[in-house]
Amino acid sequence: MCRNIRTLYNFDPPTSSDEVHEAALQYVRKVSGMNKPSRANQEVFDRAVHEIAHVTQHLLDELVTTAPRKDREVEAEKRRARARTRYAS
């Protein structure tokens, strides 16, 4: 999976709509191979981001779990520790 796309489910505080949009944007960039689409593709690119964000929000809203919510700072520190290990000289 693309390292820029992170888990969005079961966090405290809950995932914001901006985070969902950013994840959708990263996904569309990845599958299209375009960081910034041409004017000819801008409308379809933006529509794809909007639709994926919409579906993702529905998914997050409807998932259920009995697991405790994850703390964002703790999870961020885990990511940083993995990165330090991965990129250590």
C-alpha positions, 0 to 999 in steps of 0.5 A, a space after each residue: 500500500 502507498 505509504 502516504 495513505 494511512 488508516 483512518 478508522 477508529 481514531 480519537 478524535 474521529 477522522 475529519 472530512 479533510 483527512 478523508 479528502 486528502 486520502 482520496 486525493 492520494 489514492 487518485 494520484 496513485 492510480 492515475 499516475 498524475 500528481 496534477 492533471 491536465 486541464 483536459 482531465 481536471 474535471 474527471 480527476 476532481 470528480 473521482 476524488 469527490 466520489 472516493 471521499 464520499 464512499 470512504 466517509 460512508 465506509 468509515 461511518 458504517 464500520 463497527 468494532 469493539 476495539 478501543 479507539 486509537 490515539 493519534 499521537 501514539 500511532 504517529 510516534 509508531 510511524 516515526 519509529 518505523 521510519 527511523 528504523 527503515 531509513 537508518 544509515 
